[in-house]
């Protein structure tokens, strides 16, 4: 489930067992990506580390956009740019379209390993893949960072899946039905699905689109909610709208439907074929466990964070508000945005001496942190992870306080913690 959503509300009306939901969440960390083998993930530079190591005069680091690319800001005119990060020299700089960057949301879709070209073939301009959700009230469309229109602004919501197709949902004026248009990554219309429940937004995940049937008007007034059906990633119907609930995982849909008082449980693959079906949920669950195990055992390479959403307008506003600190390395206000935390902390180490820093100055720059008592030592901890990490170990820096000053530090990741160090840390200390 690598699907990401632009202003996409949660509207799931049916839930299956908690166990199945947990399985579906766990599977999100195991999806294969055939293109990832083209360029080893480990061979690409960490953007924040490379950006801060190699001089980029007149620019400040804002956020990593994925392997090889960083969002930055020109200090002189506050314009947003994408910087290609190289190992030993400054990379190319791509300026984000001045009008487009002021729209509400943007996403760098795919990372550098998706853009791998043949030898001597020039890589595409990354602004083509920095996508902006153009909004006007409840109407959405998509432009890229060059200002080019990808999807016309007329939809109530737009979802993006890991295969780079878009599911754009449009309601009727009276909101009694909705239509779904599915586009490829270039904005070419692939298929449409009509008469969808306008209050049950379609979900787009792992090659499936789950849709609700249109509202049926009742004789005594009001509307009856319909059932659910399945489309493939191109928007082609693969299972009719007769399902009462559905959870996607391991490349399959695990569903159930009730007819004449009997509930049937099914497993459906991404072609619409019913792999297993029974009135006994236990029998279907056994099949699903085997499918899950086979999926997890498949050889694959999956780099973390292959798709990104960031609120460019918010980042720009915060950065502009921080004019008193124009270091290319560290910004106290941007540090508090809770994005690009590790890169910003590496920048902090370049701008300040940590060992011996007074607590008052530390709190002014990094905030209060999380107080801790570790083996009788007074400590505070600062997270280096961005947002919520499901199934991933978080990262943090732990600081020991003595006589109202920082006297030692330790790097923490998951269950691993480095030994306390009393010498000044550097960027290489933060893995």
MARBANU-407450 format. One record per residue: residue in one letter; x, y, z of N, C-alpha, C in turn. Coordinates in steps of 0.05 Angstrom, whole numbers, padded with zeros to 5 digits, always signed. Last residue first. Layout:
aXYZXYZXYZ/...
This chain:
x+00490+00170+00226+00490+00151+00204+00468+00159+00184/x+00527+00218+00251+00499+00212+00248+00495+00196+00223/x+00581+00225+00245+00572+00211+00269+00543+00203+00267/x+00588+00256+00201+00593+00227+00197+00584+00211+00221/x+00580+00307+00221+00559+00295+00205+00563+00265+00202/x+00604+00302+00290+00604+00313+00263+00583+00299+00247/x+00610+00321+00360+00601+00304+00338+00603+00318+00311/x+00664+00330+00404+00645+00343+00387+00636+00325+00364/x+00667+00280+00457+00679+00297+00436+00658+00309+00418/x+00641+00246+00488+00646+00272+00500+00660+00291+00480/x+00591+00197+00479+00615+00210+00468+00617+00238+00481/x+00564+00135+00497+00565+00164+00502+00592+00175+00493/x+00555+00089+00442+00565+00096+00469+00566+00126+00472/x+00492+00085+00406+00521+00087+00408+00530+00094+00436/x+00440+00038+00407+00450+00064+00417+00480+00064+00418/x+00386+00003+00380+00415+00008+00380+00422+00036+00389/x+00334-00004+00372+00345-00015+00397+00375-00010+00400/x+00326+00055+00337+00313+00030+00345+00324+00020+00372/x+00382+00092+00349+00365+00083+00327+00353+00056+00334/x+00417+00146+00375+00399+00124+00381+00382+00118+00356/x+00479+00172+00396+00460+00169+00374+00443+00144+00378/x+00496+00215+00449+00494+00188+00439+00473+00187+00417/x+00539+00261+00486+00517+00255+00467+00519+00226+00459/x+00555+00307+00540+00559+00283+00524+00535+00278+00506/x+00544+00356+00562+00571+00345+00568+00576+00320+00551/x+00512+00417+00560+00514+00391+00547+00542+00380+00551/x+00497+00446+00625+00510+00446+00599+00509+00418+00587/x+00484+00446+00679+00468+00463+00661+00481+00466+00633/x+00515+00406+00701+00521+00434+00708+00508+00453+00687/x+00498+00365+00647+00512+00367+00673+00520+00396+00677/x+00462+00323+00605+00464+00350+00616+00478+00349+00643/x+00469+00287+00545+00471+00287+00574+00477+00315+00584/x+00425+00274+00492+00445+00292+00503+00445+00290+00534/x+00412+00235+00436+00409+00238+00465+00432+00255+00476/x+00375+00237+00377+00401+00243+00389+00396+00248+00419/x+00341+00185+00340+00342+00208+00358+00371+00213+00367/x+00295+00148+00299+00322+00157+00305+00321+00182+00323/x+00253+00089+00299+00258+00118+00299+00287+00124+00305/x+00242+00034+00256+00253+00044+00281+00259+00074+00278/x+00179+00020+00226+00207+00028+00224+00217+00039+00250/x+00126+00011+00230+00143-00012+00224+00172-00005+00221/x+00112+00075+00211+00100+00050+00217+00119+00027+00210/x+00129+00135+00233+00142+00113+00219+00130+00086+00227/x+00108+00202+00226+00102+00175+00237+00115+00154+00220/x+00158+00254+00221+00131+00244+00222+00129+00217+00235/x+00224+00238+00212+00203+00256+00202+00176+00242+00205/x+00273+00234+00265+00255+00221+00246+00233+00241+00237/x+00301+00252+00306+00312+00258+00280+00295+00246+00258/x+00283+00279+00370+00277+00260+00348+00290+00271+00322/x+00323+00287+00426+00311+00300+00403+00307+00281+00380/x+00325+00284+00497+00326+00270+00471+00312+00286+00450/x+00366+00295+00554+00343+00303+00538+00348+00291+00510/x+00383+00274+00621+00387+00275+00592+00362+00287+00579/x+00418+00260+00678+00398+00278+00668+00403+00282+00638/x+00429+00192+00697+00439+00216+00685+00415+00233+00675/x+00411+00143+00715+00416+00164+00735+00426+00190+00724/x+00403+00117+00667+00424+00107+00685+00431+00129+00706/x+00370+00170+00645+00384+00147+00634+00407+00139+00653/x+00314+00204+00643+00333+00196+00663+00345+00170+00654/x+00296+00257+00598+00299+00229+00604+00318+00226+00628/x+00255+00303+00561+00272+00297+00584+00272+00268+00591/x+00257+00319+00495+00243+00301+00514+00261+00294+00537/x+00260+00389+00476+00267+00361+00474+00250+00344+00493/x+00254+00445+00473+00258+00432+00499+00267+00403+00497/x+00291+00471+00417+00268+00466+00433+00274+00451+00458/x+00338+00484+00390+00325+00459+00384+00299+00454+00399/x+00348+00539+00407+00353+00530+00379+00337+00505+00373/x+00333+00544+00460+00326+00566+00441+00328+00556+00412/x+00357+00499+00482+00328+00500+00480+00318+00522+00461/x+00411+00516+00479+00402+00491+00466+00372+00492+00462/x+00411+00560+00512+00417+00564+00483+00407+00540+00468/x+00400+00534+00561+00383+00556+00552+00386+00561+00522/x+00443+00499+00567+00416+00488+00563+00397+00510+00551/x+00503+00515+00532+00485+00519+00555+00457+00509+00547/x+00551+00471+00505+00529+00490+00500+00510+00491+00524/x+00587+00431+00512+00591+00455+00528+00569+00476+00523/x+00581+00407+00448+00592+00401+00475+00598+00428+00489/x+00566+00436+00400+00546+00424+00418+00557+00419+00446/x+00574+00493+00364+00589+00474+00380+00571+00462+00401/x+00541+00504+00301+00544+00508+00330+00562+00486+00342/x+00539+00492+00246+00536+00520+00255+00543+00524+00284/x+00542+00438+00240+00561+00454+00226+00561+00483+00235/x+00500+00419+00270+00527+00412+00279+00549+00429+00265/x+00458+00437+00238+00462+00449+00265+00491+00443+00275/x+00462+00402+00195+00468+00430+00192+00473+00444+00218/x+00444+00357+00221+00471+00357+00211+00480+00385+00206/x+00392+00374+00230+00410+00370+00253+00439+00369+00244/x+00372+00374+00178+00374+00399+00192+00392+00397+00216/x+00374+00319+00166+00390+00338+00151+00394+00365+00165/x+00337+00301+00204+00364+00292+00205+00383+00311+00190/x+00288+00328+00188+00300+00332+00214+00330+00324+00215/x+00253+00336+00146+00281+00339+00141+00297+00342+00167/x+00203+00362+00190+00210+00349+00164+00239+00355+00158/x+00184+00393+00232+00183+00364+00234+00186+00351+00206/x+00189+00446+00238+00169+00438+00219+00165+00408+00220/x+00231+00461+00270+00206+00455+00284+00184+00446+00265/x+00270+00474+00234+00274+00450+00251+00248+00442+00264/x+00253+00523+00216+00249+00500+00199+00253+00474+00214/x+00269+00553+00261+00241+00551+00254+00236+00527+00236/x+00326+00548+00261+00310+00540+00285+00280+00536+00278/x+00363+00523+00210+00343+00543+00215+00326+00534+00239/x+00427+00511+00181+00408+00506+00202+00389+00529+00206/x+00456+00522+00131+00457+00497+00145+00433+00492+00163/x+00459+00572+00110+00452+00550+00091+00448+00524+00105/x+00430+00622+00152+00451+00602+00148+00442+00581+00127/x+00397+00665+00164+00400+00657+00136+00424+00638+00132/x+00356+00687+00207+00376+00665+00208+00379+00654+00180/x+00317+00723+00200+00339+00731+00218+00361+00710+00218/x+00277+00702+00170+00297+00718+00156+00320+00725+00174/x+00233+00666+00175+00258+00661+00190+00281+00677+00178/x+00191+00671+00142+00188+00682+00169+00214+00681+00185/x+00207+00640+00099+00207+00669+00096+00204+00684+00123/x+00198+00589+00121+00225+00598+00114+00227+00628+00111/x+00142+00590+00126+00159+00587+00149+00187+00597+00144/x+00128+00595+00072+00119+00615+00091+00137+00614+00116/x+00150+00548+00049+00158+00574+00040+00151+00596+00061/x+00122+00508+00076+00151+00510+00079+00161+00537+00071/x+00070+00520+00057+00076+00521+00086+00106+00524+00090/x+00076+00511+00003+00067+00537+00012+00074+00541+00041/x+00090+00456+00001+00109+00477-00007+00102+00504+00003/x+00082+00404+00036+00066+00428+00032+00085+00451+00026/x+00096+00343+00005+00104+00364+00023+00088+00389+00016/x+00104+00275-00007+00085+00297-00007+00096+00318+00013/x+00137+00226-00045+00138+00247-00025+00115+00267-00029/x+00161+00159-00053+00143+00181-00061+00141+00201-00038/x+00195+00124-00030+00197+00127-00059+00179+00149-00069/x+00216+00110+00025+00206+00136+00016+00209+00141-00014/x+00269+00062+00017+00249+00076+00033+00240+00102+00019/x+00275+00014-00035+00285+00036-00020+00263+00050-00005/x+00271-00051-00043+00252-00029-00040+00265-00007-00023/x+00280-00107-00080+00293-00085-00068+00273-00062-00066/x+00265-00177-00072+00259-00150-00081+00277-00130-00067/x+00242-00243-00074+00265-00225-00074+00258-00198-00086/x+00188-00262-00032+00197-00255-00059+00222-00237-00058/x+00168-00270+00017+00192-00285+00011+00203-00278-00017/x+00120-00242+00018+00142-00232+00034+00169-00245+00027/x+00090-00275-00015+00095-00247-00023+00120-00236-00008/x+00086-00321+00014+00099-00322-00012+00107-00294-00021/x+00057-00301+00058+00084-00311+00062+00099-00312+00036/x+00008-00288+00032+00024-00268+00046+00053-00276+00049/x-00009-00338+00015-00004-00317-00004+00014-00295+00008/x-00016-00362+00065+00003-00373+00047+00011-00352+00025/x-00057-00329+00085-00031-00330+00099-00009-00341+00081/x-00098-00341+00050-00087-00314+00050-00060-00313+00064/x-00111-00393+00064-00100-00388+00037-00086-00360+00037/x-00130-00383+00116-00107-00401+00112-00094-00396+00085/x-00175-00352+00106-00152-00340+00120-00127-00357+00117/x-00209-00388+00084-00199-00367+00067-00174-00354+00080/x-00220-00418+00130-00208-00431+00106-00196-00410+00087/x-00243-00380+00163-00218-00392+00171-00204-00405+00147/x-00293-00366+00142-00271-00347+00140-00244-00359+00146/x-00333-00405+00105-00317-00407+00129-00293-00388+00127/x-00353-00402+00056-00370-00391+00077-00355-00391+00104/x-00303-00383+00007-00315-00402+00026-00334-00387+00045/x-00252-00380-00041-00279-00372-00034-00291-00393-00015/x-00194-00357-00076-00206-00374-00055-00233-00362-00048/x-00187-00327-00123-00167-00347-00115-00178-00367-00094/x-00220-00301-00174-00225-00310-00147-00206-00333-00140/x-00191-00250-00215-00196-00279-00210-00200-00285-00181/x-00177-00199-00223-00205-00203-00217-00212-00232-00213/x-00124-00189-00226-00138-00192-00251-00168-00196-00248/x-00105-00188-00175-00107-00162-00188-00118-00164-00217/x-00149-00236-00140-00123-00225-00148-00127-00200-00165/x-00187-00244-00081-00187-00237-00109-00160-00226-00117/x-00218-00285-00035-00193-00273-00042-00192-00269-00072/x-00278-00282+00005-00264-00286-00020-00236-00274-00019/x-00334-00307+00040-00308-00294+00042-00292-00301+00017/x-00403-00295+00048-00382-00309+00033-00356-00293+00034/x-00458-00301+00089-00434-00286+00084-00413-00303+00071/x-00528-00302+00080-00503-00318+00081-00479-00300+00073/x-00574-00273+00072-00567-00279+00099-00541-00295+00102/x-00574-00264+00017-00595-00282+00029-00586-00291+00057/x-00507-00247+00020-00530-00250+00003-00548-00270+00015/x-00450-00209+00031-00472-00223+00044-00496-00223+00025/x-00379-00215+00022-00405-00206+00013-00427-00222+00026/x-00311-00195+00030-00333-00211+00038-00359-00198+00027/x-00240-00200+00013-00266-00187+00013-00287-00206+00025/x-00177-00182-00002-00191-00201+00015-00218-00188+00022/x-00140-00176-00059-00162-00164-00044-00176-00186-00028/x-00068-00176-00068-00095-00189-00070-00115-00172-00054/x-00017-00161-00058-00025-00162-00086-00052-00175-00090/x-00014-00157-00003+00000-00179-00016-00009-00183-00045/x-00079-00126+00004-00052-00132+00014-00041-00156-00001/x-00139-00093+00021-00119-00099+00001-00093-00105+00015/x-00204-00110+00040-00178-00101+00049-00158-00111+00029/x-00274-00097+00040-00251-00105+00025-00226-00093+00038/x-00345-00110+00040-00320-00101+00053-00296-00112+00038/x-00386-00126+00008-00393-00111+00032-00368-00100+00046/x-00393-00127-00064-00378-00133-00039-00387-00115-00016/x-00412-00117-00113-00429-00134-00096-00416-00140-00069/x-00395-00093-00166-00401-00079-00140-00421-00095-00124/x-00349-00140-00198-00373-00123-00196-00378-00112-00167/x-00281-00133-00216-00301-00148-00199-00325-00130-00194/x-00255-00102-00252-00247-00130-00250-00264-00146-00232/x-00256-00046-00295-00271-00062-00275-00261-00091-00276/x-00199-00005-00301-00215-00025-00314-00230-00042-00293/x-00162+00030-00279-00190+00037-00278-00209+00018-00292/x-00111+00013-00277-00117+00030-00300-00146+00038-00300/x-00109-00021-00233-00095+00005-00231-00100+00023-00255/x-00178-00046-00232-00149-00049-00232-00136-00022-00232/x-00232-00043-00185-00220-00036-00211-00191-00042-00209/x-00286-00073-00150-00258-00070-00154-00251-00062-00183/x-00340-00049-00107-00329-00065-00128-00300-00058-00132/x-00392-00049-00056-00365-00041-00066-00357-00060-00089/x-00459-00022-00051-00438-00040-00043-00412-00031-00058/x-00493+00040-00030-00488+00017-00047-00466-00001-00036/x-00541+00068+00014-00513+00065+00006-00509+00039-00009/x-00600+00099-00005-00588+00075+00006-00560+00072-00004/x-00632+00161+00013-00616+00145-00005-00604+00121+00010/x-00697+00193+00017-00670+00188+00026-00656+00169+00006/x-00762+00162+00011-00745+00185+00013-00717+00177+00023/x-00789+00116+00004-00799+00133+00025-00781+00158+00029/x-00759+00090-00037-00787+00099-00042-00797+00119-00022/x-00691+00115-00044-00711+00097-00031-00739+00108-00036/x-00641+00115-00093-00662+00130-00079-00684+00111-00069/x-00575+00095-00083-00601+00087-00094-00623+00102-00079/x-00511+00118-00101-00533+00119-00082-00559+00112-00096/x-00464+00072-00132-00479+00097-00130-00502+00096-00110/x-00415+00033-00096-00437+00036-00116-00452+00062-00111/x-00346+00049-00086-00373+00043-00075-00394+00048-00097/x-00283+00018-00103-00304+00038-00106-00330+00029-00094/x-00215+00011-00102-00239+00001-00089-00260+00024-00091/x-00166-00007-00144-00182+00016-00137-00208+00004-00126/x-00101-00037-00139-00130-00039-00138-00142-00011-00133/x-00046-00030-00133-00056-00039-00159-00086-00043-00160/x-00040-00011-00080-00028-00036-00088-00041-00048-00114/x-00097+00030-00079-00074+00018-00065-00066-00008-00077/x-00143+00077-00069-00125+00068-00091-00101+00057-00077/x-00213+00086-00057-00186+00082-00046-00169+00069-00068/x-00265+00135-00068-00250+00111-00077-00222+00110-00063/x-00307+00158-00016-00286+00164-00035-00271+00138-00042/x-00369+00160-00009-00350+00139-00003-00327+00141-00022/x-00403+00197-00027-00394+00200+00001-00374+00179+00009/x-00418+00183-00078-00403+00208-00074-00392+00212-00046/x-00413+00122-00107-00423+00134-00083-00406+00159-00077/x-00413+00127-00178-00400+00119-00154-00412+00135-00130/x-00424+00131-00236-00444+00125-00215-00432+00113-00190/x-00368+00105-00274-00390+00123-00269-00408+00113-00246/x-00301+00107-00290-00322+00091-00277-00343+00111-00268/x-00255+00107-00345-00273+00121-00327-00293+00101-00315/x-00185+00103-00364-00212+00092-00362-00229+00110-00343/x-00143+00139-00380-00142+00110-00385-00170+00098-00385/x-00119+00200-00403-00142+00186-00391-00141+00157-00399/x-00055+00224-00387-00072+00212-00407-00094+00195-00394/x-00018+00243-00351-00043+00256-00352-00062+00246-00374/x+00027+00214-00345+00029+00237-00363+00003+00253-00364/x+00013+00172-00313+00030+00193-00301+00033+00217-00319/x-00057+00161-00331-00030+00152-00326-00013+00176-00317/x-00121+00166-00296-00101+00176-00315-00074+00162-00310/x-00188+00155-00288-00162+00144-00282-00142+00153-00304/x-00245+00184-00259-00227+00183-00282-00200+00174-00274/x-00308+00172-00234-00280+00168-00229-00265+00167-00256/x-00365+00207-00208-00351+00193-00230-00321+00192-00224/x-00423+00201-00165-00396+00211-00172-00385+00196-00195/x-00485+00226-00138-00469+00206-00152-00442+00219-00157/x-00507+00267-00112-00521+00242-00110-00506+00219-00124/x-00491+00321-00114-00477+00302-00097-00493+00277-00092/x-00509+00357-00150-00527+00351-00127-00515+00331-00108/x-00466+00355-00186-00473+00380-00173-00490+00375-00148/x-00425+00296-00173-00446+00310-00188-00453+00336-00172/x-00353+00294-00164-00381+00291-00155-00400+00305-00174/x-00297+00258-00184-00313+00282-00189-00342+00276-00181/x-00231+00237-00174-00259+00233-00167-00275+00259-00169/x-00178+00204-00203-00190+00231-00198-00220+00228-00196/x-00123+00169-00194-00152+00165-00193-00165+00191-00184/x-00065+00161-00233-00081+00178-00216-00110+00170-00217/x-00006+00120-00230-00032+00127-00242-00047+00144-00222/x+00042+00101-00208+00040+00128-00219+00016+00132-00237/x+00044+00057-00179+00050+00053-00207+00047+00080-00223/x+00027+00072-00129+00056+00067-00132+00063+00063-00162/x-00023+00124-00141-00014+00099-00131+00016+00095-00138/x-00059+00181-00118-00037+00171-00134-00027+00144-00123/x-00121+00216-00122-00104+00197-00109-00082+00187-00128/x-00158+00273-00114-00141+00259-00132-00122+00242-00116/x-00225+00301-00109-00201+00289-00097-00184+00276-00119/x-00260+00329-00141-00263+00332-00112-00238+00321-00097/x-00236+00364-00200-00241+00340-00185-00243+00345-00155/x-00217+00401-00235-00246+00398-00234-00255+00375-00216/x-00166+00421-00270-00176+00427-00243-00207+00425-00243/x-00135+00370-00308-00152+00394-00307-00164+00397-00279/x-00070+00347-00299-00098+00340-00297-00114+00366-00293/x-00025+00377-00316-00025+00348-00319-00055+00338-00319/x+00003+00437-00340-00021+00423-00330-00020+00393-00336/x+00065+00464-00319+00049+00450-00339+00026+00436-00327/x+00100+00487-00283+00075+00501-00289+00058+00488-00310/x+00141+00457-00268+00146+00474-00291+00122+00491-00298/x+00120+00425-00229+00136+00448-00220+00146+00465-00242/x+00054+00408-00255+00081+00402-00245+00096+00427-00238/x-00014+00405-00230+00007+00417-00247+00033+00405-00238/x-00078+00379-00223-00050+00374-00219-00033+00389-00240/x-00137+00398-00184-00124+00390-00209-00094+00386-00203/x-00199+00406-00149-00170+00399-00150-00162+00392-00179/x-00245+00443-00111-00238+00433-00137-00207+00430-00139/x-00262+00467-00066-00264+00438-00066-00256+00426-00093/x-00220+00521-00071-00243+00511-00056-00242+00480-00055/x-00177+00502-00112-00194+00526-00111-00220+00518-00097/x-00112+00476-00123-00137+00476-00109-00151+00503-00111/x-00067+00433-00150-00079+00459-00154-00107+00459-00142/x-00015+00400-00126-00044+00398-00125-00056+00426-00127/x+00041+00388-00164+00027+00408-00147-00003+00403-00149/x+00099+00347-00167+00071+00352-00174+00057+00369-00154/x+00155+00338-00197+00147+00351-00173+00118+00361-00178/x+00169+00318-00246+00158+00299-00227+00151+00311-00200/x+00191+00360-00273+00169+00346-00286+00155+00328-00266/x+00234+00374-00243+00210+00390-00240+00186+00377-00254/x+00277+00343-00260+00261+00333-00237+00235+00350-00232/x+00286+00328-00327+00284+00350-00308+00267+00342-00284/x+00317+00264-00340+00296+00284-00342+00298+00306-00321/x+00386+00254-00358+00363+00249-00340+00342+00271-00343/x+00413+00239-00421+00408+00259-00401+00383+00252-00384/x+00454+00185-00435+00428+00197-00439+00421+00215-00415/x+00501+00160-00424+00503+00184-00440+00475+00196-00446/x+00467+00098-00413+00492+00114-00413+00491+00137-00433/x+00396+00109-00399+00418+00094-00411+00443+00111-00410/x+00372+00133-00335+00373+00133-00364+00396+00115-00373/x+00328+00133-00281+00353+00123-00291+00352+00122-00322/x+00286+00150-00251+00293+00167-00274+00319+00157-00287/x+00281+00119-00207+00260+00117-00228+00268+00131-00253/x+00322+00136-00176+00325+00110-00189+00303+00104-00209/x+00304+00185-00156+00324+00185-00178+00326+00157-00191/x+00234+00174-00146+00260+00185-00139+00279+00179-00161/x+00164+00193-00147+00187+00177-00156+00213+00190-00147/x+00144+00257-00145+00134+00231-00150+00157+00214-00162/x+00141+00304-00099+00160+00294-00118+00154+00264-00122/x+00085+00346-00092+00097+00319-00087+00117+00312-00108/x+00049+00397-00059+00065+00387-00080+00077+00361-00072/x-00005+00444-00048+00010+00419-00041+00026+00410-00065/x-00024+00497-00062-00024+00487-00035-00006+00463-00030/x+00017+00544-00100-00006+00528-00096-00003+00511-00071/x+00064+00569-00108+00047+00581-00088+00021+00566-00085/x+00090+00544-00149+00099+00538-00122+00082+00550-00101/x+00066+00565-00195+00059+00538-00186+00067+00534-00157/x+00093+00613-00202+00064+00613-00197+00056+00586-00185/x+00147+00599-00209+00140+00619-00189+00110+00618-00182/x+00172+00533-00212+00155+00554-00225+00144+00573-00204/x+00235+00523-00183+00207+00516-00184+00191+00539-00195/x+00297+00514-00216+00279+00532-00202+00250+00524-00206/x+00348+00471-00204+00324+00474-00220+00304+00492-00205/x+00417+00461-00210+00396+00474-00194+00372+00479-00213/x+00466+00408-00207+00448+00426-00222+00427+00437-00203/x+00514+00407-00152+00499+00396-00174+00482+00417-00188/x+00581+00416-00129+00553+00425-00130+00539+00414-00155/x+00617+00355-00115+00615+00381-00127+00586+00390-00127/x+00619+00303-00096+00642+00321-00090+00640+00349-00102/x+00568+00278-00104+00586+00270-00082+00607+00291-00075/x+00509+00318-00116+00531+00301-00124+00551+00297-00101/x+00442+00332-00119+00464+00329-00101+00485+00309-00112/x+00404+00381-00148+00414+00354-00152+00440+00351-00137/x+00354+00419-00119+00383+00416-00123+00390+00387-00127/x+00302+00461-00134+00309+00433-00130+00339+00430-00137/x+00280+00521-00100+00294+00507-00122+00298+00477-00114/x+00244+00580-00087+00248+00552-00082+00261+00539-00106/x+00268+00645-00068+00256+00627-00087+00263+00598-00081/x+00290+00686-00038+00271+00667-00025+00258+00648-00044/x+00332+00716-00056+00305+00723-00066+00283+00704-00055/x+00377+00699-00024+00374+00726-00035+00346+00733-00042/x+00373+00645-00012+00372+00664+00010+00366+00692-00001/x+00335+00597-00044+00355+00618-00048+00352+00639-00026/x+00324+00534-00016+00314+00561-00020+00337+00580-00024/x+00311+00465-00035+00326+00486-00022+00313+00513-00028/x+00303+00396-00035+00289+00422-00038+00304+00443-00022/x+00345+00350-00068+00338+00365-00044+00323+00390-00051/x+00363+00286-00093+00351+00312-00097+00342+00324-00070/x+00386+00235-00083+00397+00251-00104+00386+00279-00106/x+00330+00203-00059+00358+00199-00066+00366+00217-00089/x+00286+00256-00035+00291+00229-00044+00320+00227-00053/x+00284+00307-00018+00262+00298-00036+00266+00270-00046/x+00296+00338+00044+00303+00318+00025+00279+00311+00008/x+00290+00409+00053+00280+00382+00057+00291+00363+00036/x+00324+00457+00057+00296+00456+00067+00288+00427+00073/x+00384+00493+00060+00371+00467+00059+00343+00468+00071/x+00396+00553+00025+00392+00539+00050+00377+00513+00045/x+00446+00586-00014+00422+00569-00012+00420+00557+00016/x+00494+00613-00022+00469+00628-00025+00444+00612-00023/x+00530+00558-00047+00530+00585-00037+00503+00598-00043/x+00539+00500-00027+00519+00511-00045+00514+00540-00036/x+00593+00456-00016+00583+00484-00014+00562+00490-00035/x+00577+00392+00009+00587+00407-00014+00576+00435-00013/x+00550+00378+00056+00579+00373+00054+00591+00390+00032/x+00497+00389+00048+00511+00404+00069+00541+00400+00068/x+00485+00355+00006+00480+00384+00003+00496+00400+00024/x+00497+00305+00028+00513+00316+00006+00509+00346+00002/x+00458+00302+00069+00487+00299+00075+00504+00311+00053/x+00411+00306+00040+00417+00326+00060+00447+00326+00066/x+00413+00260+00003+00412+00288-00006+00421+00308+00015/x+00458+00210+00000+00437+00220+00017+00436+00250+00013/x+00472+00185-00066+00479+00201-00043+00455+00207-00026/x+00467+00117-00086+00459+00144-00089+00465+00160-00064/x+00479+00065-00075+00499+00080-00091+00492+00109-00094/x+00438+00042-00048+00461+00050-00032+00481+00066-00048/x+00404+00028-00090+00396+00050-00072+00420+00060-00057/x+00427+00015-00154+00428+00007-00126+00422+00031-00108/x+00386+00019-00208+00407+00034-00194+00406+00026-00165/x+00352-00022-00223+00367-00008-00243+00390+00007-00231/x+00321-00043-00184+00345-00057-00190+00363-00042-00210/x+00275-00013-00183+00296-00006-00164+00322-00021-00169/x+00237-00031-00218+00256-00011-00228+00279-00006-00209/x+00206-00065-00189+00223-00077-00209+00244-00057-00218/x+00194-00069-00124+00195-00049-00144+00215-00058-00165/x+00148-00099-00076+00172-00099-00094+00171-00076-00114/x+00130-00084-00009+00123-00084-00037+00148-00083-00055/x+00134-00085+00046+00146-00107+00031+00140-00107+00001/x+00107-00050+00077+00136-00048+00078+00150-00068+00060/x+00055-00065+00074+00063-00041+00060+00093-00037+00059/x+00045-00108+00106+00053-00114+00078+00062-00089+00064/x+00026-00086+00153+00053-00097+00152+00063-00102+00124/x-00026-00073+00137-00007-00052+00143+00022-00062+00142/x-00048-00123+00130-00047-00105+00107-00027-00083+00112/x-00045-00144+00182-00030-00157+00160-00027-00138+00137/x-00081-00109+00208-00052-00108+00215-00035-00121+00193/x-00128-00125+00182-00118-00097+00179-00089-00095+00186/x-00133-00177+00201-00129-00172+00172-00118-00144+00167/x-00142-00166+00256-00119-00182+00247-00113-00178+00218/x-00190-00140+00258-00165-00125+00264-00141-00140+00255/x-00234-00157+00204-00222-00162+00230-00197-00146+00233/x-00260-00103+00165-00259-00131+00171-00244-00134+00197/x-00306-00050+00155-00281-00059+00166-00282-00089+00171/x-00334-00001+00114-00334-00029+00123-00307-00036+00133/x-00327+00050+00099-00351+00044+00114-00351+00016+00125/x-00278+00099+00096-00283+00070+00094-00307+00063+00112/x-00257+00149+00084-00286+00144+00083-00292+00115+00080/x-00211+00199+00092-00217+00171+00098-00247+00167+00099/x-00198+00245+00036-00209+00238+00063-00212+00208+00066/x-00144+00274+00009-00161+00250+00004-00172+00241+00030/x-00105+00310-00009-00130+00319+00003-00151+00297+00001/x-00076+00263-00047-00077+00292-00045-00104+00299-00034/x-00044+00204-00023-00069+00218-00030-00066+00248-00027/x-00010+00145-00042-00011+00170-00028-00034+00186-00039/x+00003+00076-00038-00012+00097-00049-00012+00121-00030/x+00029+00031-00023+00045+00055-00025+00030+00079-00034/x+00017-00024+00000+00000+00000+00000+00017+00025+00000/
